[in-house]
């Protein structure tokens, strides 16, 4: 599994704007009953925010992500989504999954530092560190987790060609 980890991905001012937005008291998050197609009842719910999908902007907040998107060589945007994983007493790993079955690029951008992580099928774990980006082919299996040391784990996923 090939991936690239980039710390301090955005300059401090751009990072702080996005962090303030997504961790703000009035940012709209939407309840999802499962993570990575896990059946309901597994206590793996999360909140999400669909910035972009199905060939259209779904959120007026998409423009706030311009600093993040402008750093990518995007030929076609597939999806931009925010994830909010509530903390759990012990870290819960979500199922291995692919974002889409066809080869495409993805960046997973961490908004806050916590003890959660993204893990690839080969077992390599990348910790959630604020302003850290992971670039990879999201048609390769990977999994997310909750955190247990902060109130939540927040990230943005951009899928693109």
TORPA-4810 file (N, C-alpha, C, O; in nm, 3 decimals):
<nodes>
NODE_1_0.085_-0.119_0.000_0.000_0.000_0.000_0.088_0.124_0.000_0.166_0.145_0.093_X
NODE_2_0.076_0.202_-0.101_0.154_0.325_-0.112_0.073_0.442_-0.056_-0.044_0.460_-0.091_X
NODE_3_0.134_0.519_0.029_0.070_0.637_0.085_0.178_0.740_0.118_0.296_0.708_0.126_X
NODE_4_0.133_0.863_0.138_0.225_0.971_0.175_0.165_1.046_0.293_0.047_1.081_0.290_X
NODE_5_0.244_1.069_0.395_0.202_1.145_0.513_0.270_1.280_0.508_0.392_1.288_0.494_X
NODE_6_0.190_1.387_0.520_0.244_1.522_0.514_0.197_1.599_0.637_0.079_1.628_0.652_X
NODE_7_0.291_1.631_0.726_0.259_1.711_0.844_0.259_1.858_0.807_0.324_1.899_0.711_X
NODE_8_0.185_1.939_0.885_0.172_2.083_0.860_0.134_2.108_0.715_0.196_2.189_0.645_X
NODE_9_0.031_2.039_0.671_-0.012_2.041_0.531_-0.052_2.181_0.485_-0.015_2.223_0.375_X
NODE_10_-0.126_2.253_0.567_-0.166_2.390_0.535_-0.088_2.487_0.622_-0.039_2.451_0.728_X
NODE_11_-0.078_2.612_0.576_-0.016_2.711_0.663_-0.107_2.733_0.784_-0.225_2.699_0.780_X
NODE_12_-0.053_2.789_0.889_-0.124_2.800_1.016_-0.257_2.876_1.004_-0.357_2.836_1.063_X
NODE_13_-0.257_2.985_0.928_-0.379_3.066_0.914_-0.490_2.986_0.844_-0.605_2.989_0.890_X
NODE_14_-0.458_2.917_0.736_-0.559_2.838_0.664_-0.607_2.722_0.749_-0.727_2.691_0.752_X
NODE_15_-0.514_2.656_0.819_-0.553_2.547_0.908_-0.650_2.597_1.015_-0.754_2.535_1.039_X
NODE_16_-0.618_2.708_1.080_-0.701_2.760_1.189_-0.842_2.795_1.141_-0.938_2.775_1.215_X
NODE_17_-0.854_2.847_1.019_-0.987_2.880_0.964_-1.072_2.753_0.951_-1.189_2.752_0.990_X
NODE_18_-1.013_2.648_0.896_-1.087_2.524_0.877_-1.116_2.457_1.011_-1.225_2.405_1.033_X
NODE_19_-1.018_2.457_1.099_-1.037_2.400_1.233_-1.150_2.472_1.306_-1.238_2.408_1.364_X
NODE_20_-1.149_2.605_1.304_-1.254_2.684_1.372_-1.391_2.655_1.313_-1.490_2.646_1.386_X
NODE_21_-1.397_2.641_1.183_-1.524_2.611_1.117_-1.578_2.477_1.164_-1.691_2.468_1.211_X
NODE_22_-1.497_2.373_1.151_-1.547_2.237_1.175_-1.560_2.202_1.322_-1.632_2.108_1.357_X
NODE_23_-1.492_2.275_1.408_-1.505_2.250_1.552_-1.593_2.356_1.618_-1.605_2.362_1.740_X
NODE_24_-1.654_2.440_1.534_-1.741_2.545_1.585_-1.874_2.491_1.635_-1.919_2.384_1.595_X
NODE_25_-1.937_2.567_1.723_-2.063_2.522_1.784_-2.179_2.519_1.686_-2.279_2.451_1.712_X
NODE_26_-2.169_2.591_1.573_-2.282_2.594_1.482_-2.256_2.524_1.348_-2.334_2.541_1.254_X
NODE_27_-2.148_2.445_1.339_-2.123_2.370_1.215_-2.222_2.254_1.207_-2.236_2.181_1.305_X
NODE_28_-2.289_2.234_1.095_-2.392_2.129_1.085_-2.334_1.990_1.058_-2.275_1.965_0.953_X
NODE_29_-2.351_1.903_1.154_-2.312_1.763_1.142_-2.439_1.680_1.134_-2.541_1.716_1.192_X
NODE_30_-2.433_1.567_1.062_-2.551_1.485_1.038_-2.526_1.340_1.080_-2.424_1.280_1.045_X
NODE_31_-2.618_1.287_1.155_-2.608_1.154_1.213_-2.608_1.046_1.105_-2.691_1.046_1.015_X
NODE_32_-2.513_0.953_1.116_-2.505_0.836_1.028_-2.512_0.712_1.117_-2.443_0.704_1.219_X
NODE_33_-2.594_0.616_1.079_-2.619_0.500_1.165_-2.508_0.396_1.161_-2.508_0.304_1.244_X
NODE_34_-2.414_0.408_1.068_-2.307_0.309_1.063_-2.184_0.368_0.997_-2.191_0.468_0.926_X
NODE_35_-2.070_0.304_1.020_-1.943_0.344_0.961_-1.898_0.234_0.867_-1.899_0.116_0.903_X
NODE_36_-1.860_0.270_0.745_-1.805_0.174_0.648_-1.898_0.055_0.627_-1.853_-0.059_0.625_X
NODE_37_-2.026_0.081_0.611_-2.126_-0.021_0.580_-2.146_-0.123_0.692_-2.200_-0.231_0.668_X
NODE_38_-2.103_-0.090_0.812_-2.127_-0.178_0.927_-2.277_-0.174_0.957_-2.340_-0.069_0.951_X
NODE_39_-2.333_-0.288_0.989_-2.475_-0.294_1.020_-2.506_-0.213_1.146_-2.426_-0.208_1.240_X
NODE_40_-2.623_-0.151_1.146_-2.666_-0.076_1.263_-2.671_-0.168_1.385_-2.702_-0.287_1.373_X
NODE_41_-2.641_-0.113_1.500_-2.643_-0.192_1.622_-2.503_-0.224_1.671_-2.486_-0.274_1.783_X
NODE_42_-2.403_-0.195_1.589_-2.266_-0.222_1.629_-2.206_-0.107_1.708_-2.087_-0.109_1.740_X
NODE_43_-2.288_-0.007_1.741_-2.245_0.109_1.818_-2.128_0.180_1.751_-2.035_0.226_1.817_X
NODE_44_-2.134_0.189_1.619_-2.031_0.257_1.541_-2.094_0.372_1.463_-2.067_0.387_1.344_X
NODE_45_-2.175_0.450_1.526_-2.234_0.564_1.456_-2.130_0.675_1.445_-2.029_0.674_1.515_X
NODE_46_-2.157_0.770_1.359_-2.073_0.889_1.347_-2.155_1.001_1.287_-2.269_0.980_1.247_X
NODE_47_-2.098_1.118_1.279_-2.161_1.233_1.217_-2.081_1.269_1.093_-1.959_1.250_1.089_X
NODE_48_-2.149_1.320_0.993_-2.078_1.358_0.872_-2.131_1.491_0.819_-2.237_1.539_0.859_X
NODE_49_-2.055_1.547_0.727_-2.098_1.667_0.656_-2.056_1.648_0.511_-1.937_1.639_0.481_X
NODE_50_-2.153_1.643_0.421_-2.125_1.624_0.278_-2.101_1.761_0.214_-2.195_1.836_0.189_X
NODE_51_-1.975_1.791_0.188_-1.941_1.917_0.122_-1.969_1.908_-0.029_-2.020_2.001_-0.090_X
NODE_52_-1.934_1.791_-0.087_-1.947_1.773_-0.231_-1.970_1.625_-0.260_-1.909_1.539_-0.198_X
NODE_53_-2.060_1.598_-0.355_-2.085_1.461_-0.398_-2.186_1.458_-0.509_-2.264_1.552_-0.526_X
NODE_54_-2.186_1.351_-0.585_-2.280_1.335_-0.696_-2.273_1.453_-0.793_-2.375_1.503_-0.842_X
NODE_55_-2.151_1.497_-0.819_-2.120_1.601_-0.918_-2.173_1.739_-0.882_-2.195_1.822_-0.970_X
NODE_56_-2.194_1.764_-0.754_-2.244_1.895_-0.715_-2.201_1.931_-0.572_-2.179_1.844_-0.488_X
NODE_57_-2.191_2.061_-0.548_-2.165_2.109_-0.412_-2.291_2.084_-0.329_-2.402_2.118_-0.371_X
NODE_58_-2.273_2.026_-0.212_-2.385_1.997_-0.122_-2.386_2.089_-0.001_-2.474_2.079_0.084_X
NODE_59_-2.288_2.178_0.006_-2.272_2.260_0.125_-2.220_2.398_0.086_-2.133_2.410_0.000_X
NODE_60_-2.273_2.498_0.150_-2.221_2.634_0.129_-2.083_2.649_0.191_-2.013_2.747_0.163_X
NODE_61_-2.042_2.553_0.273_-1.911_2.558_0.338_-1.798_2.506_0.248_-1.681_2.516_0.286_X
NODE_62_-1.830_2.452_0.132_-1.727_2.397_0.044_-1.620_2.501_0.011_-1.502_2.469_0.005_X
NODE_63_-1.660_2.624_-0.010_-1.564_2.730_-0.046_-1.461_2.753_0.065_-1.351_2.801_0.038_X
NODE_64_-1.495_2.719_0.189_-1.402_2.735_0.301_-1.286_2.636_0.293_-1.184_2.655_0.360_X
NODE_65_-1.301_2.532_0.212_-1.197_2.431_0.198_-1.103_2.460_0.080_-1.019_2.377_0.047_X
NODE_66_-1.117_2.576_0.018_-1.034_2.611_-0.098_-0.885_2.593_-0.071_-0.817_2.538_-0.158_X
NODE_67_-0.830_2.635_0.043_-0.686_2.613_0.066_-0.646_2.466_0.061_-0.537_2.433_0.012_X
NODE_68_-0.731_2.379_0.110_-0.705_2.236_0.107_-0.714_2.182_-0.035_-0.625_2.110_-0.081_X
NODE_69_-0.820_2.216_-0.105_-0.843_2.165_-0.241_-0.742_2.220_-0.341_-0.703_2.149_-0.434_X
NODE_70_-0.701_2.344_-0.323_-0.608_2.406_-0.418_-0.470_2.340_-0.416_-0.394_2.356_-0.511_X
NODE_71_-0.436_2.270_-0.311_-0.306_2.204_-0.302_-0.304_2.069_-0.374_-0.199_2.006_-0.385_X
NODE_72_-0.418_2.025_-0.422_-0.429_1.896_-0.489_-0.437_1.916_-0.640_-0.491_2.016_-0.688_X
NODE_73_-0.384_1.821_-0.714_-0.394_1.823_-0.860_-0.522_1.750_-0.899_-0.519_1.633_-0.938_X
NODE_74_-0.635_1.820_-0.887_-0.765_1.759_-0.909_-0.807_1.775_-1.055_-0.818_1.886_-1.106_X
NODE_75_-0.829_1.662_-1.120_-0.883_1.664_-1.256_-1.036_1.651_-1.251_-1.107_1.712_-1.330_X
NODE_76_-1.084_1.572_-1.156_-1.228_1.557_-1.134_-1.249_1.526_-0.986_-1.183_1.438_-0.930_X
NODE_77_-1.340_1.598_-0.925_-1.372_1.578_-0.784_-1.481_1.472_-0.774_-1.580_1.477_-0.848_X
NODE_78_-1.464_1.377_-0.684_-1.564_1.272_-0.662_-1.648_1.305_-0.539_-1.771_1.305_-0.545_X
NODE_79_-1.579_1.332_-0.427_-1.651_1.355_-0.302_-1.562_1.432_-0.206_-1.440_1.415_-0.205_X
NODE_80_-1.625_1.518_-0.126_-1.557_1.585_-0.015_-1.650_1.569_0.105_-1.765_1.612_0.102_X
NODE_81_-1.597_1.507_0.211_-1.683_1.474_0.325_-1.608_1.498_0.455_-1.490_1.466_0.467_X
NODE_82_-1.677_1.556_0.551_-1.624_1.569_0.686_-1.674_1.454_0.771_-1.788_1.412_0.757_X
NODE_83_-1.588_1.403_0.860_-1.624_1.295_0.951_-1.602_1.340_1.095_-1.499_1.400_1.127_X
NODE_84_-1.698_1.312_1.179_-1.692_1.341_1.322_-1.719_1.210_1.395_-1.832_1.163_1.400_X
NODE_85_-1.613_1.152_1.452_-1.626_1.027_1.527_-1.628_1.060_1.676_-1.527_1.107_1.729_X
NODE_86_-1.740_1.038_1.744_-1.744_1.062_1.889_-1.644_0.971_1.961_-1.614_0.861_1.914_X
NODE_87_-1.594_1.018_2.072_-1.499_0.936_2.148_-1.569_0.813_2.204_-1.691_0.808_2.216_X
NODE_88_-1.489_0.717_2.238_-1.539_0.595_2.301_-1.444_0.563_2.417_-1.330_0.607_2.419_X
NODE_89_-1.494_0.486_2.512_-1.412_0.454_2.629_-1.282_0.385_2.587_-1.174_0.418_2.637_X
NODE_90_-1.294_0.290_2.495_-1.178_0.225_2.434_-1.186_0.252_2.284_-1.295_0.265_2.229_X
NODE_91_-1.073_0.262_2.219_-1.072_0.288_2.075_-1.143_0.175_2.002_-1.117_0.057_2.026_X
NODE_92_-1.234_0.213_1.913_-1.305_0.116_1.829_-1.254_0.129_1.686_-1.254_0.237_1.629_X
NODE_93_-1.212_0.018_1.631_-1.173_0.016_1.490_-1.296_-0.014_1.405_-1.374_-0.104_1.437_X
NODE_94_-1.312_0.061_1.299_-1.422_0.037_1.205_-1.376_-0.066_1.102_-1.257_-0.092_1.090_X
NODE_95_-1.468_-0.125_1.029_-1.431_-0.230_0.933_-1.340_-0.178_0.820_-1.345_-0.061_0.782_X
NODE_96_-1.257_-0.268_0.770_-1.180_-0.237_0.649_-1.278_-0.209_0.537_-1.382_-0.274_0.526_X
NODE_97_-1.246_-0.111_0.454_-1.334_-0.076_0.344_-1.255_-0.004_0.235_-1.141_0.035_0.256_X
NODE_98_-1.317_0.013_0.121_-1.265_0.100_0.016_-1.368_0.211_0.000_-1.488_0.188_0.018_X
NODE_99_-1.322_0.330_-0.034_-1.418_0.438_-0.055_-1.499_0.414_-0.182_-1.621_0.429_-0.183_X
NODE_100_-1.430_0.377_-0.291_-1.492_0.338_-0.418_-1.410_0.223_-0.473_-1.292_0.209_-0.439_X
NODE_101_-1.469_0.140_-0.556_-1.400_0.020_-0.605_-1.299_0.049_-0.715_-1.210_-0.032_-0.740_X
NODE_102_-1.310_0.162_-0.781_-1.219_0.195_-0.891_-1.101_0.277_-0.839_-1.115_0.351_-0.742_X
NODE_103_-0.984_0.265_-0.902_-0.867_0.341_-0.856_-0.893_0.492_-0.861_-0.942_0.545_-0.961_X
NODE_104_-0.859_0.558_-0.754_-0.872_0.703_-0.745_-0.785_0.752_-0.630_-0.738_0.673_-0.548_X
NODE_105_-0.764_0.881_-0.626_-0.681_0.940_-0.521_-0.769_0.987_-0.406_-0.887_1.017_-0.423_X
NODE_106_-0.707_0.992_-0.289_-0.777_1.045_-0.172_-0.676_1.116_-0.084_-0.557_1.083_-0.081_X
NODE_107_-0.726_1.213_-0.012_-0.649_1.275_0.094_-0.738_1.272_0.218_-0.856_1.308_0.213_X
NODE_108_-0.680_1.229_0.327_-0.749_1.231_0.456_-0.677_1.337_0.539_-0.558_1.324_0.568_X
NODE_109_-0.750_1.439_0.576_-0.691_1.555_0.644_-0.745_1.563_0.786_-0.866_1.574_0.807_X
NODE_110_-0.656_1.559_0.885_-0.696_1.561_1.026_-0.715_1.702_1.077_-0.631_1.790_1.055_X
NODE_111_-0.826_1.723_1.145_-0.858_1.854_1.203_-0.807_1.863_1.346_-0.765_1.971_1.390_X
NODE_112_-0.811_1.754_1.420_-0.763_1.759_1.558_-0.671_1.642_1.591_-0.677_1.536_1.528_X
NODE_113_-0.586_1.665_1.689_-0.493_1.562_1.736_-0.564_1.479_1.843_-0.627_1.533_1.934_X
NODE_114_-0.552_1.347_1.831_-0.612_1.255_1.927_-0.546_1.119_1.910_-0.458_1.103_1.825_X
NODE_115_-0.586_1.021_1.988_-0.523_0.890_1.978_-0.592_0.796_1.879_-0.565_0.676_1.878_X
NODE_116_-0.680_0.850_1.796_-0.739_0.772_1.687_-0.642_0.763_1.571_-0.535_0.824_1.574_X
NODE_117_-0.679_0.687_1.469_-0.588_0.665_1.358_-0.662_0.613_1.235_-0.780_0.577_1.240_X
NODE_118_-0.589_0.610_1.126_-0.630_0.541_1.004_-0.532_0.426_0.987_-0.411_0.444_1.001_X
NODE_119_-0.584_0.309_0.958_-0.498_0.192_0.943_-0.521_0.131_0.805_-0.633_0.122_0.757_X
NODE_120_-0.411_0.089_0.743_-0.419_0.025_0.613_-0.419_-0.127_0.631_-0.385_-0.178_0.738_X
NODE_121_-0.459_-0.197_0.527_-0.472_-0.343_0.534_-0.341_-0.410_0.576_-0.343_-0.516_0.638_X
NODE_122_-0.227_-0.349_0.541_-0.098_-0.407_0.578_-0.064_-0.387_0.725_0.043_-0.429_0.770_X
NODE_123_-0.154_-0.322_0.801_-0.133_-0.302_0.944_-0.072_-0.168_0.983_-0.068_-0.134_1.101_X
NODE_124_-0.025_-0.091_0.886_0.037_0.039_0.915_-0.069_0.137_0.964_-0.170_0.158_0.898_X
NODE_125_-0.043_0.197_1.081_-0.134_0.294_1.142_-0.074_0.434_1.127_0.045_0.455_1.151_X
NODE_126_-0.158_0.527_1.089_-0.120_0.668_1.081_-0.204_0.742_1.184_-0.327_0.746_1.172_X
NODE_127_-0.141_0.799_1.283_-0.210_0.868_1.392_-0.277_0.996_1.344_-0.232_1.060_1.250_X
NODE_128_-0.385_1.032_1.411_-0.455_1.158_1.384_-0.379_1.272_1.450_-0.372_1.281_1.573_X
NODE_129_-0.322_1.357_1.369_-0.248_1.474_1.415_-0.305_1.593_1.341_-0.316_1.591_1.218_X
NODE_130_-0.341_1.696_1.413_-0.399_1.816_1.352_-0.309_1.867_1.240_-0.187_1.874_1.254_X
NODE_131_-0.371_1.902_1.127_-0.304_1.958_1.010_-0.214_1.855_0.940_-0.121_1.892_0.869_X
NODE_132_-0.242_1.726_0.960_-0.170_1.618_0.891_-0.258_1.566_0.778_-0.379_1.550_0.794_X
NODE_133_-0.197_1.541_0.664_-0.266_1.484_0.550_-0.206_1.349_0.515_-0.085_1.329_0.526_X
NODE_134_-0.291_1.257_0.475_-0.248_1.128_0.423_-0.303_1.119_0.281_-0.424_1.127_0.260_X
NODE_135_-0.214_1.102_0.185_-0.254_1.082_0.045_-0.241_0.934_0.013_-0.139_0.872_0.045_X
NODE_136_-0.344_0.876_-0.052_-0.341_0.734_-0.085_-0.448_0.702_-0.187_-0.533_0.785_-0.217_X
NODE_137_-0.443_0.581_-0.241_-0.546_0.531_-0.331_-0.655_0.470_-0.242_-0.634_0.365_-0.180_X
NODE_138_-0.770_0.535_-0.237_-0.876_0.490_-0.147_-0.956_0.373_-0.201_-1.056_0.333_-0.142_X
NODE_139_-0.913_0.317_-0.316_-0.971_0.189_-0.359_-0.896_0.074_-0.292_-0.933_-0.042_-0.308_X
NODE_140_-0.792_0.106_-0.217_-0.720_0.009_-0.134_-0.786_0.006_0.004_-0.831_0.109_0.054_X
NODE_141_-0.791_-0.111_0.064_-0.859_-0.123_0.192_-0.789_-0.046_0.304_-0.666_-0.048_0.317_X
NODE_142_-0.870_0.020_0.383_-0.824_0.097_0.498_-0.938_0.103_0.599_-1.051_0.065_0.568_X
NODE_143_-0.907_0.150_0.719_-1.011_0.161_0.821_-0.983_0.280_0.912_-0.869_0.323_0.930_X
NODE_144_-1.090_0.330_0.967_-1.081_0.441_1.061_-1.100_0.388_1.202_-1.125_0.269_1.223_X
NODE_145_-1.087_0.478_1.298_-1.112_0.441_1.437_-1.171_0.561_1.511_-1.169_0.674_1.463_X
NODE_146_-1.223_0.532_1.627_-1.262_0.639_1.718_-1.136_0.680_1.795_-1.027_0.630_1.768_X
NODE_147_-1.152_0.770_1.889_-1.044_0.804_1.981_-1.099_0.788_2.122_-1.220_0.778_2.142_X
NODE_148_-1.007_0.785_2.221_-1.053_0.771_2.359_-0.998_0.882_2.449_-1.029_0.886_2.568_X
NODE_149_-0.917_0.971_2.393_-0.853_1.073_2.476_-0.907_1.215_2.453_-0.872_1.306_2.528_X
NODE_150_-0.990_1.235_2.354_-1.052_1.365_2.325_-1.201_1.343_2.309_-1.248_1.229_2.309_X
NODE_151_-1.276_1.451_2.296_-1.422_1.439_2.280_-1.460_1.379_2.146_-1.566_1.317_2.133_X
NODE_152_-1.373_1.397_2.045_-1.406_1.349_1.912_-1.281_1.343_1.824_-1.176_1.396_1.859_X
NODE_153_-1.296_1.277_1.712_-1.194_1.274_1.607_-1.259_1.332_1.482_-1.362_1.281_1.436_X
NODE_154_-1.200_1.438_1.427_-1.259_1.504_1.311_-1.158_1.504_1.197_-1.040_1.536_1.216_X
NODE_155_-1.207_1.467_1.077_-1.123_1.474_0.958_-1.205_1.506_0.836_-1.328_1.505_0.839_X
NODE_156_-1.135_1.534_0.728_-1.196_1.559_0.597_-1.138_1.458_0.501_-1.017_1.433_0.500_X
NODE_157_-1.224_1.399_0.420_-1.180_1.308_0.314_-1.215_1.371_0.180_-1.329_1.411_0.156_X
NODE_158_-1.116_1.379_0.092_-1.137_1.428_-0.044_-1.104_1.311_-0.137_-0.991_1.261_-0.136_X
NODE_159_-1.200_1.268_-0.217_-1.178_1.165_-0.318_-1.180_1.233_-0.454_-1.268_1.314_-0.483_X
NODE_160_-1.081_1.200_-0.538_-1.068_1.271_-0.666_-0.985_1.191_-0.765_-0.920_1.091_-0.730_X
NODE_161_-0.987_1.237_-0.889_-0.899_1.185_-0.995_-0.796_1.292_-1.023_-0.709_1.273_-1.108_X
</nodes>
